[in-house]
C-alpha cells in the first residue's frame, strides 16, 4: 500500500509557507494493469487539482535509468504544481480525494516517491 508517511506529512504541513511547490512523483506501476488504473486516477484527480489551484505540469513515461542503483528505474514521472503546501495537504485531506481518486492511485502503484520542491531562484 502506497500511503503518505503521516509524520512527514505533519512536518510538511507545519511549515507556514505560501510559496508554490512542485511535487515530483516517481511512480512504479503494479504489473497487473497498474498503468491503466493510473490513467483512471489522473482523470479522477483533475477536478480536485483545479479545486485547489493545482495543475499537472508534466507526465512522462520512464525510460531506462542512465545513472541509478539497480531497481531505481521508474515507470512514470509526473510534476504537479501546487500554489502552496496548504493546497497540497488540503487536497489529500479532502474526502472527495479518497472517494474519487486516492483509491485508484493505491490500486495502480507498487511504489512511489513524492518529493516536494521549490523552483530554484
Backbone as XML, in Angstrom:
<?xml version="1.0"?>
<chain id="A" units="angstrom">
  <residue number="1" name="UNK">
    <atom name="N" x="0.836" y="-1.179" z="0.000"/>
    <atom name="CA" x="0.000" y="0.000" z="0.000"/>
    <atom name="C" x="0.883" y="1.246" z="0.000"/>
  </residue>
  <residue number="2" name="UNK">
    <atom name="N" x="0.586" y="2.185" z="-0.884"/>
    <atom name="CA" x="1.354" y="3.412" z="-1.013"/>
    <atom name="C" x="0.602" y="4.517" z="-0.288"/>
  </residue>
  <residue number="3" name="UNK">
    <atom name="N" x="1.052" y="4.868" z="0.887"/>
    <atom name="CA" x="0.393" y="5.928" z="1.640"/>
    <atom name="C" x="1.419" y="6.975" z="2.029"/>
  </residue>
  <residue number="4" name="UNK">
    <atom name="N" x="0.926" y="8.144" z="2.342"/>
    <atom name="CA" x="1.804" y="9.198" z="2.822"/>
    <atom name="C" x="2.269" y="8.840" z="4.220"/>
  </residue>
  <residue number="5" name="UNK">
    <atom name="N" x="3.501" y="9.171" z="4.535"/>
    <atom name="CA" x="4.031" y="8.954" z="5.878"/>
    <atom name="C" x="3.469" y="10.074" z="6.750"/>
  </residue>
  <residue number="6" name="UNK">
    <atom name="N" x="2.594" y="9.716" z="7.670"/>
    <atom name="CA" x="1.846" y="10.706" z="8.445"/>
    <atom name="C" x="2.766" y="11.698" z="9.156"/>
  </residue>
  <residue number="7" name="UNK">
    <atom name="N" x="3.845" y="11.225" z="9.766"/>
    <atom name="CA" x="4.741" y="12.147" z="10.479"/>
    <atom name="C" x="5.394" y="13.137" z="9.511"/>
  </residue>
  <residue number="8" name="UNK">
    <atom name="N" x="5.751" y="12.673" z="8.336"/>
    <atom name="CA" x="6.347" y="13.570" z="7.342"/>
    <atom name="C" x="5.316" y="14.553" z="6.807"/>
  </residue>
  <residue number="9" name="UNK">
    <atom name="N" x="4.097" y="14.093" z="6.580"/>
    <atom name="CA" x="3.040" y="14.983" z="6.121"/>
    <atom name="C" x="2.760" y="16.061" z="7.165"/>
  </residue>
  <residue number="10" name="UNK">
    <atom name="N" x="2.734" y="15.694" z="8.442"/>
    <atom name="CA" x="2.513" y="16.669" z="9.509"/>
    <atom name="C" x="3.662" y="17.678" z="9.558"/>
  </residue>
  <residue number="11" name="UNK">
    <atom name="N" x="4.882" y="17.204" z="9.428"/>
    <atom name="CA" x="6.049" y="18.096" z="9.429"/>
    <atom name="C" x="5.981" y="19.043" z="8.233"/>
  </residue>
  <residue number="12" name="UNK">
    <atom name="N" x="5.628" y="18.518" z="7.077"/>
    <atom name="CA" x="5.496" y="19.304" z="5.852"/>
    <atom name="C" x="4.426" y="20.385" z="6.030"/>
  </residue>
  <residue number="13" name="UNK">
    <atom name="N" x="3.278" y="20.005" z="6.602"/>
    <atom name="CA" x="2.154" y="20.923" z="6.769"/>
    <atom name="C" x="2.419" y="21.963" z="7.855"/>
  </residue>
  <residue number="14" name="UNK">
    <atom name="N" x="3.279" y="21.654" z="8.802"/>
    <atom name="CA" x="3.529" y="22.559" z="9.921"/>
    <atom name="C" x="4.297" y="23.815" z="9.512"/>
  </residue>
  <residue number="15" name="UNK">
    <atom name="N" x="4.968" y="23.772" z="8.384"/>
    <atom name="CA" x="5.718" y="24.945" z="7.917"/>
    <atom name="C" x="4.730" y="25.904" z="7.269"/>
  </residue>
  <residue number="16" name="UNK">
    <atom name="N" x="4.611" y="27.084" z="7.837"/>
    <atom name="CA" x="3.718" y="28.095" z="7.267"/>
    <atom name="C" x="4.470" y="28.799" z="6.153"/>
  </residue>
  <residue number="17" name="UNK">
    <atom name="N" x="4.057" y="28.518" z="4.961"/>
    <atom name="CA" x="4.783" y="28.979" z="3.790"/>
    <atom name="C" x="3.797" y="29.061" z="2.634"/>
  </residue>
  <residue number="18" name="UNK">
    <atom name="N" x="3.706" y="30.210" z="2.011"/>
    <atom name="CA" x="2.766" y="30.333" z="0.899"/>
    <atom name="C" x="3.455" y="30.290" z="-0.452"/>
  </residue>
  <residue number="19" name="UNK">
    <atom name="N" x="4.708" y="29.805" z="-0.468"/>
    <atom name="CA" x="5.407" y="29.657" z="-1.742"/>
    <atom name="C" x="4.836" y="28.483" z="-2.517"/>
  </residue>
  <residue number="20" name="UNK">
    <atom name="N" x="4.759" y="28.612" z="-3.838"/>
    <atom name="CA" x="4.327" y="27.466" z="-4.648"/>
    <atom name="C" x="5.329" y="26.315" z="-4.525"/>
  </residue>
  <residue number="21" name="UNK">
    <atom name="N" x="4.820" y="25.115" z="-4.646"/>
    <atom name="CA" x="5.688" y="23.936" z="-4.679"/>
    <atom name="C" x="5.387" y="23.145" z="-5.952"/>
  </residue>
  <residue number="22" name="UNK">
    <atom name="N" x="6.380" y="22.399" z="-6.378"/>
    <atom name="CA" x="6.191" y="21.431" z="-7.449"/>
    <atom name="C" x="6.509" y="20.073" z="-6.847"/>
  </residue>
  <residue number="23" name="UNK">
    <atom name="N" x="5.522" y="19.174" z="-6.929"/>
    <atom name="CA" x="5.685" y="17.834" z="-6.372"/>
    <atom name="C" x="6.178" y="16.901" z="-7.474"/>
  </residue>
  <residue number="24" name="UNK">
    <atom name="N" x="7.368" y="16.359" z="-7.257"/>
    <atom name="CA" x="7.930" y="15.347" z="-8.148"/>
    <atom name="C" x="7.347" y="14.007" z="-7.724"/>
  </residue>
  <residue number="25" name="UNK">
    <atom name="N" x="6.724" y="13.306" z="-8.654"/>
    <atom name="CA" x="6.148" y="11.981" z="-8.408"/>
    <atom name="C" x="6.942" y="10.960" z="-9.215"/>
  </residue>
  <residue number="26" name="UNK">
    <atom name="N" x="7.588" y="10.034" z="-8.544"/>
    <atom name="CA" x="8.260" y="8.909" z="-9.196"/>
    <atom name="C" x="7.365" y="7.698" z="-8.961"/>
  </residue>
  <residue number="27" name="UNK">
    <atom name="N" x="6.960" y="7.047" z="-10.037"/>
    <atom name="CA" x="5.899" y="6.040" z="-9.950"/>
    <atom name="C" x="6.318" y="4.708" z="-10.550"/>
  </residue>
  <residue number="28" name="UNK">
    <atom name="N" x="6.003" y="3.633" z="-9.816"/>
    <atom name="CA" x="6.201" y="2.281" z="-10.323"/>
    <atom name="C" x="4.854" y="1.573" z="-10.264"/>
  </residue>
  <residue number="29" name="UNK">
    <atom name="N" x="4.401" y="1.100" z="-11.422"/>
    <atom name="CA" x="3.061" y="0.521" z="-11.529"/>
    <atom name="C" x="3.023" y="-0.946" z="-11.144"/>
  </residue>
  <residue number="30" name="UNK">
    <atom name="N" x="1.870" y="-1.361" z="-10.669"/>
    <atom name="CA" x="1.610" y="-2.786" z="-10.448"/>
    <atom name="C" x="1.594" y="-3.449" z="-11.822"/>
  </residue>
  <residue number="31" name="UNK">
    <atom name="N" x="2.133" y="-4.657" z="-11.923"/>
    <atom name="CA" x="2.211" y="-5.314" z="-13.230"/>
    <atom name="C" x="0.863" y="-5.755" z="-13.784"/>
  </residue>
  <residue number="32" name="UNK">
    <atom name="N" x="-0.139" y="-5.835" z="-12.947"/>
    <atom name="CA" x="-1.452" y="-6.344" z="-13.368"/>
    <atom name="C" x="-2.440" y="-5.217" z="-13.691"/>
  </residue>
  <residue number="33" name="UNK">
    <atom name="N" x="-2.061" y="-4.323" z="-14.591"/>
    <atom name="CA" x="-2.970" y="-3.256" z="-15.010"/>
    <atom name="C" x="-2.808" y="-1.948" z="-14.274"/>
  </residue>
  <residue number="34" name="UNK">
    <atom name="N" x="-1.708" y="-1.784" z="-13.583"/>
    <atom name="CA" x="-1.487" y="-0.559" z="-12.828"/>
    <atom name="C" x="-1.459" y="0.693" z="-13.690"/>
  </residue>
  <residue number="35" name="UNK">
    <atom name="N" x="-0.876" y="0.582" z="-14.864"/>
    <atom name="CA" x="-0.792" y="1.755" z="-15.754"/>
    <atom name="C" x="-2.191" y="2.233" z="-16.148"/>
  </residue>
  <residue number="36" name="UNK">
    <atom name="N" x="-3.074" y="1.321" z="-16.480"/>
    <atom name="CA" x="-4.447" y="1.691" z="-16.856"/>
    <atom name="C" x="-5.178" y="2.302" z="-15.665"/>
  </residue>
  <residue number="37" name="UNK">
    <atom name="N" x="-4.982" y="1.748" z="-14.476"/>
    <atom name="CA" x="-5.625" y="2.305" z="-13.281"/>
    <atom name="C" x="-5.080" y="3.701" z="-12.973"/>
  </residue>
  <residue number="38" name="UNK">
    <atom name="N" x="-3.794" y="3.926" z="-13.272"/>
    <atom name="CA" x="-3.241" y="5.265" z="-13.040"/>
    <atom name="C" x="-3.843" y="6.279" z="-14.008"/>
  </residue>
  <residue number="39" name="UNK">
    <atom name="N" x="-4.119" y="5.864" z="-15.231"/>
    <atom name="CA" x="-4.825" y="6.744" z="-16.170"/>
    <atom name="C" x="-6.186" y="7.140" z="-15.595"/>
  </residue>
  <residue number="40" name="UNK">
    <atom name="N" x="-6.879" y="6.190" z="-14.969"/>
    <atom name="CA" x="-8.160" y="6.479" z="-14.323"/>
    <atom name="C" x="-7.962" y="7.476" z="-13.175"/>
  </residue>
  <residue number="41" name="UNK">
    <atom name="N" x="-6.867" y="7.304" z="-12.424"/>
    <atom name="CA" x="-6.557" y="8.221" z="-11.326"/>
    <atom name="C" x="-6.350" y="9.640" z="-11.858"/>
  </residue>
  <residue number="42" name="UNK">
    <atom name="N" x="-5.570" y="9.784" z="-12.920"/>
    <atom name="CA" x="-5.308" y="11.108" z="-13.477"/>
    <atom name="C" x="-6.620" y="11.777" z="-13.887"/>
  </residue>
  <residue number="43" name="UNK">
    <atom name="N" x="-7.508" y="11.030" z="-14.506"/>
    <atom name="CA" x="-8.805" y="11.589" z="-14.899"/>
    <atom name="C" x="-9.627" y="11.999" z="-13.676"/>
  </residue>
  <residue number="44" name="UNK">
    <atom name="N" x="-9.590" y="11.211" z="-12.621"/>
    <atom name="CA" x="-10.382" y="11.493" z="-11.422"/>
    <atom name="C" x="-9.805" y="12.640" z="-10.603"/>
  </residue>
  <residue number="45" name="UNK">
    <atom name="N" x="-8.486" y="12.762" z="-10.568"/>
    <atom name="CA" x="-7.869" y="13.782" z="-9.714"/>
    <atom name="C" x="-7.878" y="15.165" z="-10.371"/>
  </residue>
  <residue number="46" name="UNK">
    <atom name="N" x="-8.063" y="15.233" z="-11.671"/>
    <atom name="CA" x="-8.048" y="16.514" z="-12.380"/>
    <atom name="C" x="-8.943" y="17.578" z="-11.770"/>
  </residue>
  <residue number="47" name="UNK">
    <atom name="N" x="-10.227" y="17.288" z="-11.553"/>
    <atom name="CA" x="-11.104" y="18.296" z="-10.943"/>
    <atom name="C" x="-10.653" y="18.707" z="-9.536"/>
  </residue>
  <residue number="48" name="UNK">
    <atom name="N" x="-10.093" y="17.771" z="-8.786"/>
    <atom name="CA" x="-9.612" y="18.106" z="-7.445"/>
    <atom name="C" x="-8.399" y="19.032" z="-7.520"/>
  </residue>
  <residue number="49" name="UNK">
    <atom name="N" x="-7.508" y="18.778" z="-8.473"/>
    <atom name="CA" x="-6.366" y="19.677" z="-8.655"/>
    <atom name="C" x="-6.867" y="21.095" z="-8.908"/>
  </residue>
  <residue number="50" name="UNK">
    <atom name="N" x="-7.840" y="21.223" z="-9.794"/>
    <atom name="CA" x="-8.400" y="22.538" z="-10.103"/>
    <atom name="C" x="-9.021" y="23.206" z="-8.895"/>
  </residue>
  <residue number="51" name="UNK">
    <atom name="N" x="-9.703" y="22.421" z="-8.073"/>
    <atom name="CA" x="-10.352" y="22.951" z="-6.870"/>
    <atom name="C" x="-9.339" y="23.618" z="-5.945"/>
  </residue>
  <residue number="52" name="UNK">
    <atom name="N" x="-8.114" y="23.095" z="-5.911"/>
    <atom name="CA" x="-7.085" y="23.613" z="-5.006"/>
    <atom name="C" x="-6.038" y="24.468" z="-5.719"/>
  </residue>
  <residue number="53" name="UNK">
    <atom name="N" x="-6.329" y="24.856" z="-6.947"/>
    <atom name="CA" x="-5.423" y="25.740" z="-7.676"/>
    <atom name="C" x="-4.161" y="25.057" z="-8.163"/>
  </residue>
  <residue number="54" name="UNK">
    <atom name="N" x="-4.175" y="23.734" z="-8.217"/>
    <atom name="CA" x="-3.006" y="22.972" z="-8.648"/>
    <atom name="C" x="-3.134" y="22.618" z="-10.122"/>
  </residue>
  <residue number="55" name="UNK">
    <atom name="N" x="-2.004" y="22.278" z="-10.726"/>
    <atom name="CA" x="-2.034" y="21.872" z="-12.133"/>
    <atom name="C" x="-0.995" y="20.792" z="-12.402"/>
  </residue>
  <residue number="56" name="UNK">
    <atom name="N" x="-1.386" y="19.876" z="-13.250"/>
    <atom name="CA" x="-0.476" y="18.841" z="-13.724"/>
    <atom name="C" x="0.431" y="19.502" z="-14.755"/>
  </residue>
  <residue number="57" name="UNK">
    <atom name="N" x="1.712" y="19.592" z="-14.456"/>
    <atom name="CA" x="2.668" y="20.298" z="-15.301"/>
    <atom name="C" x="3.264" y="19.375" z="-16.353"/>
  </residue>
  <residue number="58" name="UNK">
    <atom name="N" x="3.559" y="18.131" z="-15.943"/>
    <atom name="CA" x="4.247" y="17.208" z="-16.842"/>
    <atom name="C" x="3.976" y="15.789" z="-16.403"/>
  </residue>
  <residue number="59" name="UNK">
    <atom name="N" x="3.768" y="14.914" z="-17.385"/>
    <atom name="CA" x="3.688" y="13.468" z="-17.164"/>
    <atom name="C" x="4.525" y="12.823" z="-18.253"/>
  </residue>
  <residue number="60" name="UNK">
    <atom name="N" x="5.447" y="11.960" z="-17.873"/>
    <atom name="CA" x="6.287" y="11.296" z="-18.863"/>
    <atom name="C" x="6.532" y="9.843" z="-18.527"/>
  </residue>
  <residue number="61" name="UNK">
    <atom name="N" x="6.568" y="9.022" z="-19.573"/>
    <atom name="CA" x="6.887" y="7.606" z="-19.415"/>
    <atom name="C" x="8.376" y="7.461" z="-19.106"/>
  </residue>
  <residue number="62" name="UNK">
    <atom name="N" x="8.697" y="6.588" z="-18.167"/>
    <atom name="CA" x="10.090" y="6.369" z="-17.803"/>
    <atom name="C" x="10.830" y="5.532" z="-18.841"/>
  </residue>
  <residue number="63" name="UNK">
    <atom name="N" x="12.060" y="5.901" z="-19.060"/>
    <atom name="CA" x="12.984" y="5.128" z="-19.889"/>
    <atom name="C" x="14.014" y="4.494" z="-18.962"/>
  </residue>
  <residue number="64" name="UNK">
    <atom name="N" x="14.831" y="3.575" z="-19.445"/>
    <atom name="CA" x="15.858" y="3.010" z="-18.572"/>
    <atom name="C" x="16.751" y="4.112" z="-17.983"/>
  </residue>
  <residue number="65" name="UNK">
    <atom name="N" x="17.021" y="3.986" z="-16.690"/>
    <atom name="CA" x="17.825" y="4.989" z="-15.987"/>
    <atom name="C" x="19.265" y="4.979" z="-16.500"/>
  </residue>
  <residue number="66" name="UNK">
    <atom name="N" x="19.825" y="6.162" z="-16.643"/>
    <atom name="CA" x="21.216" y="6.291" z="-17.084"/>
    <atom name="C" x="22.178" y="6.333" z="-15.907"/>
  </residue>
  <residue number="67" name="UNK">
    <atom name="N" x="21.690" y="6.730" z="-14.753"/>
    <atom name="CA" x="22.527" y="6.799" z="-13.559"/>
    <atom name="C" x="21.646" y="6.517" z="-12.350"/>
  </residue>
  <residue number="68" name="UNK">
    <atom name="N" x="21.671" y="5.288" z="-11.886"/>
    <atom name="CA" x="20.865" y="4.903" z="-10.727"/>
    <atom name="C" x="21.313" y="3.539" z="-10.241"/>
  </residue>
  <residue number="69" name="UNK">
    <atom name="N" x="21.003" y="3.273" z="-8.992"/>
    <atom name="CA" x="21.267" y="1.947" z="-8.462"/>
    <atom name="C" x="20.287" y="0.961" z="-9.080"/>
  </residue>
  <residue number="70" name="UNK">
    <atom name="N" x="20.620" y="-0.302" z="-9.034"/>
    <atom name="CA" x="19.752" y="-1.359" z="-9.543"/>
    <atom name="C" x="18.354" y="-1.221" z="-8.949"/>
  </residue>
  <residue number="71" name="UNK">
    <atom name="N" x="17.355" y="-1.326" z="-9.796"/>
    <atom name="CA" x="15.972" y="-1.268" z="-9.347"/>
    <atom name="C" x="15.414" y="0.124" z="-9.167"/>
  </residue>
  <residue number="72" name="UNK">
    <atom name="N" x="16.155" y="1.143" z="-9.575"/>
    <atom name="CA" x="15.681" y="2.507" z="-9.366"/>
    <atom name="C" x="15.147" y="3.180" z="-10.624"/>
  </residue>
  <residue number="73" name="UNK">
    <atom name="N" x="14.830" y="2.419" z="-11.639"/>
    <atom name="CA" x="14.159" y="2.971" z="-12.814"/>
    <atom name="C" x="12.673" y="3.110" z="-12.469"/>
  </residue>
  <residue number="74" name="UNK">
    <atom name="N" x="12.037" y="4.144" z="-12.999"/>
    <atom name="CA" x="10.639" y="4.413" z="-12.701"/>
    <atom name="C" x="9.806" y="4.302" z="-13.964"/>
  </residue>
  <residue number="75" name="UNK">
    <atom name="N" x="8.571" y="3.850" z="-13.819"/>
    <atom name="CA" x="7.671" y="3.700" z="-14.963"/>
    <atom name="C" x="7.170" y="5.049" z="-15.476"/>
  </residue>
  <residue number="76" name="UNK">
    <atom name="N" x="7.002" y="5.988" z="-14.566"/>
    <atom name="CA" x="6.461" y="7.293" z="-14.942"/>
    <atom name="C" x="6.983" y="8.345" z="-13.974"/>
  </residue>
  <residue number="77" name="UNK">
    <atom name="N" x="7.088" y="9.561" z="-14.492"/>
    <atom name="CA" x="7.421" y="10.730" z="-13.690"/>
    <atom name="C" x="6.327" y="11.758" z="-13.932"/>
  </residue>
  <residue number="78" name="UNK">
    <atom name="N" x="5.871" y="12.393" z="-12.874"/>
    <atom name="CA" x="4.871" y="13.455" z="-13.008"/>
    <atom name="C" x="5.288" y="14.632" z="-12.142"/>
  </residue>
  <residue number="79" name="UNK">
    <atom name="N" x="5.012" y="15.830" z="-12.631"/>
    <atom name="CA" x="5.242" y="17.061" z="-11.881"/>
    <atom name="C" x="3.894" y="17.756" z="-11.715"/>
  </residue>
  <residue number="80" name="UNK">
    <atom name="N" x="3.565" y="18.083" z="-10.472"/>
    <atom name="CA" x="2.308" y="18.755" z="-10.170"/>
    <atom name="C" x="2.635" y="20.015" z="-9.378"/>
  </residue>
  <residue number="81" name="UNK">
    <atom name="N" x="2.159" y="21.150" z="-9.882"/>
    <atom name="CA" x="2.394" y="22.433" z="-9.218"/>
    <atom name="C" x="1.206" y="22.748" z="-8.314"/>
  </residue>
  <residue number="82" name="UNK">
    <atom name="N" x="1.507" y="23.074" z="-7.056"/>
    <atom name="CA" x="0.512" y="23.486" z="-6.074"/>
    <atom name="C" x="0.825" y="24.920" z="-5.663"/>
  </residue>
  <residue number="83" name="UNK">
    <atom name="N" x="-0.193" y="25.729" z="-5.412"/>
    <atom name="CA" x="0.079" y="27.112" z="-5.037"/>
    <atom name="C" x="0.738" y="27.255" z="-3.664"/>
  </residue>
  <residue number="84" name="UNK">
    <atom name="N" x="0.642" y="26.212" z="-2.840"/>
    <atom name="CA" x="1.247" y="26.244" z="-1.505"/>
    <atom name="C" x="1.254" y="24.836" z="-0.923"/>
  </residue>
  <residue number="85" name="UNK">
    <atom name="N" x="1.981" y="24.684" z="0.173"/>
    <atom name="CA" x="1.946" y="23.423" z="0.915"/>
    <atom name="C" x="0.519" y="23.123" z="1.361"/>
  </residue>
  <residue number="86" name="UNK">
    <atom name="N" x="-0.159" y="24.179" z="1.850"/>
    <atom name="CA" x="-1.517" y="24.012" z="2.355"/>
    <atom name="C" x="-2.450" y="23.484" z="1.275"/>
  </residue>
  <residue number="87" name="UNK">
    <atom name="N" x="-2.291" y="23.942" z="0.054"/>
    <atom name="CA" x="-3.149" y="23.447" z="-1.031"/>
    <atom name="C" x="-2.971" y="21.936" z="-1.197"/>
  </residue>
  <residue number="88" name="UNK">
    <atom name="N" x="-1.719" y="21.465" z="-1.125"/>
    <atom name="CA" x="-1.466" y="20.025" z="-1.240"/>
    <atom name="C" x="-2.107" y="19.270" z="-0.084"/>
  </residue>
  <residue number="89" name="UNK">
    <atom name="N" x="-1.832" y="19.713" z="1.140"/>
    <atom name="CA" x="-2.350" y="18.979" z="2.298"/>
    <atom name="C" x="-3.875" y="19.038" z="2.365"/>
  </residue>
  <residue number="90" name="UNK">
    <atom name="N" x="-4.465" y="20.172" z="1.972"/>
    <atom name="CA" x="-5.925" y="20.252" z="1.939"/>
    <atom name="C" x="-6.500" y="19.287" z="0.905"/>
  </residue>
  <residue number="91" name="UNK">
    <atom name="N" x="-5.843" y="19.181" z="-0.246"/>
    <atom name="CA" x="-6.358" y="18.287" z="-1.284"/>
    <atom name="C" x="-6.336" y="16.828" z="-0.820"/>
  </residue>
  <residue number="92" name="UNK">
    <atom name="N" x="-5.215" y="16.382" z="-0.268"/>
    <atom name="CA" x="-5.153" y="14.969" z="0.124"/>
    <atom name="C" x="-6.020" y="14.672" z="1.336"/>
  </residue>
  <residue number="93" name="UNK">
    <atom name="N" x="-6.420" y="15.702" z="2.097"/>
    <atom name="CA" x="-7.330" y="15.513" z="3.232"/>
    <atom name="C" x="-8.800" y="15.617" z="2.819"/>
  </residue>
  <residue number="94" name="UNK">
    <atom name="N" x="-9.060" y="16.082" z="1.622"/>
    <atom name="CA" x="-10.430" y="16.249" z="1.132"/>
    <atom name="C" x="-11.087" y="14.877" z="1.005"/>
  </residue>
  <residue number="95" name="UNK">
    <atom name="N" x="-12.265" y="14.673" z="1.605"/>
    <atom name="CA" x="-12.957" y="13.378" z="1.472"/>
    <atom name="C" x="-13.186" y="12.970" z="0.011"/>
  </residue>
  <residue number="96" name="UNK">
    <atom name="N" x="-13.369" y="13.938" z="-0.865"/>
    <atom name="CA" x="-13.530" y="13.615" z="-2.287"/>
    <atom name="C" x="-12.282" y="12.966" z="-2.871"/>
  </residue>
  <residue number="97" name="UNK">
    <atom name="N" x="-11.099" y="13.319" z="-2.338"/>
    <atom name="CA" x="-9.863" y="12.719" z="-2.847"/>
    <atom name="C" x="-9.888" y="11.210" z="-2.629"/>
  </residue>
  <residue number="98" name="UNK">
    <atom name="N" x="-10.169" y="10.782" z="-1.408"/>
    <atom name="CA" x="-10.220" y="9.336" z="-1.140"/>
    <atom name="C" x="-11.341" y="8.663" z="-1.913"/>
  </residue>
  <residue number="99" name="UNK">
    <atom name="N" x="-12.498" y="9.291" z="-1.924"/>
    <atom name="CA" x="-13.660" y="8.680" z="-2.561"/>
    <atom name="C" x="-13.502" y="8.570" z="-4.074"/>
  </residue>
  <residue number="100" name="UNK">
    <atom name="N" x="-12.971" y="9.608" z="-4.710"/>
    <atom name="CA" x="-12.949" y="9.651" z="-6.167"/>
    <atom name="C" x="-11.603" y="9.329" z="-6.796"/>
  </residue>
  <residue number="101" name="UNK">
    <atom name="N" x="-10.491" y="9.495" z="-6.065"/>
    <atom name="CA" x="-9.182" y="9.362" z="-6.713"/>
    <atom name="C" x="-8.165" y="8.530" z="-5.944"/>
  </residue>
  <residue number="102" name="UNK">
    <atom name="N" x="-8.044" y="8.744" z="-4.661"/>
    <atom name="CA" x="-6.983" y="8.117" z="-3.879"/>
    <atom name="C" x="-6.924" y="6.603" z="-3.998"/>
  </residue>
  <residue number="103" name="UNK">
    <atom name="N" x="-8.093" y="5.967" z="-3.974"/>
    <atom name="CA" x="-8.123" y="4.501" z="-4.075"/>
    <atom name="C" x="-7.604" y="4.024" z="-5.436"/>
  </residue>
  <residue number="104" name="UNK">
    <atom name="N" x="-7.790" y="4.830" z="-6.483"/>
    <atom name="CA" x="-7.275" y="4.459" z="-7.811"/>
    <atom name="C" x="-5.753" y="4.515" z="-7.829"/>
  </residue>
  <residue number="105" name="UNK">
    <atom name="N" x="-5.194" y="5.520" z="-7.166"/>
    <atom name="CA" x="-3.734" y="5.633" z="-7.064"/>
    <atom name="C" x="-3.166" y="4.425" z="-6.326"/>
  </residue>
  <residue number="106" name="UNK">
    <atom name="N" x="-3.793" y="4.093" z="-5.195"/>
    <atom name="CA" x="-3.342" y="2.939" z="-4.411"/>
    <atom name="C" x="-3.375" y="1.653" z="-5.228"/>
  </residue>
  <residue number="107" name="UNK">
    <atom name="N" x="-4.428" y="1.469" z="-6.012"/>
    <atom name="CA" x="-4.583" y="0.256" z="-6.817"/>
    <atom name="C" x="-3.602" y="0.207" z="-7.977"/>
  </residue>
  <residue number="108" name="UNK">
    <atom name="N" x="-3.093" y="1.351" z="-8.390"/>
    <atom name="CA" x="-2.221" y="1.424" z="-9.561"/>
    <atom name="C" x="-0.750" y="1.205" z="-9.240"/>
  </residue>
  <residue number="109" name="UNK">
    <atom name="N" x="-0.325" y="1.562" z="-8.030"/>
    <atom name="CA" x="1.103" y="1.661" z="-7.736"/>
    <atom name="C" x="1.604" y="0.588" z="-6.789"/>
  </residue>
  <residue number="110" name="UNK">
    <atom name="N" x="2.806" y="0.139" z="-7.074"/>
    <atom name="CA" x="3.503" y="-0.744" z="-6.160"/>
    <atom name="C" x="4.537" y="0.058" z="-5.363"/>
  </residue>
  <residue number="111" name="UNK">
    <atom name="N" x="4.985" y="1.174" z="-5.927"/>
    <atom name="CA" x="5.969" y="2.019" z="-5.253"/>
    <atom name="C" x="5.855" y="3.434" z="-5.799"/>
  </residue>
  <residue number="112" name="UNK">
    <atom name="N" x="6.085" y="4.405" z="-4.918"/>
    <atom name="CA" x="6.050" y="5.802" z="-5.343"/>
    <atom name="C" x="6.915" y="6.638" z="-4.413"/>
  </residue>
  <residue number="113" name="UNK">
    <atom name="N" x="7.432" y="7.715" z="-4.964"/>
    <atom name="CA" x="8.142" y="8.729" z="-4.186"/>
    <atom name="C" x="7.461" y="10.056" z="-4.487"/>
  </residue>
  <residue number="114" name="UNK">
    <atom name="N" x="7.107" y="10.786" z="-3.448"/>
    <atom name="CA" x="6.609" y="12.150" z="-3.585"/>
    <atom name="C" x="7.668" y="13.065" z="-3.000"/>
  </residue>
  <residue number="115" name="UNK">
    <atom name="N" x="8.267" y="13.881" z="-3.866"/>
    <atom name="CA" x="9.336" y="14.774" z="-3.431"/>
    <atom name="C" x="8.908" y="16.217" z="-3.681"/>
  </residue>
  <residue number="116" name="UNK">
    <atom name="N" x="8.540" y="16.958" z="-2.587"/>
    <atom name="CA" x="8.194" y="18.360" z="-2.784"/>
    <atom name="C" x="9.448" y="19.166" z="-3.120"/>
  </residue>
  <residue number="117" name="UNK">
    <atom name="N" x="9.271" y="20.148" z="-3.992"/>
    <atom name="CA" x="10.388" y="21.002" z="-4.383"/>
    <atom name="C" x="9.904" y="22.445" z="-4.493"/>
  </residue>
  <residue number="118" name="UNK">
    <atom name="N" x="10.868" y="23.358" z="-4.359"/>
    <atom name="CA" x="10.658" y="24.768" z="-4.702"/>
    <atom name="C" x="11.369" y="25.015" z="-6.011"/>
  </residue>
  <residue number="119" name="UNK">
    <atom name="N" x="10.839" y="25.932" z="-6.807"/>
    <atom name="CA" x="11.537" y="26.340" z="-8.014"/>
    <atom name="C" x="12.822" y="27.047" z="-7.601"/>
  </residue>
  <residue number="120" name="UNK">
    <atom name="N" x="13.900" y="26.712" z="-8.279"/>
    <atom name="CA" x="15.177" y="27.372" z="-7.981"/>
    <atom name="C" x="15.106" y="28.822" z="-8.438"/>
  </residue>
  <residue number="121" name="UNK">
    <atom name="N" x="15.715" y="29.676" z="-7.661"/>
    <atom name="CA" x="15.709" y="31.118" z="-7.998"/>
    <atom name="C" x="16.638" y="31.416" z="-9.154"/>
  </residue>
</chain>
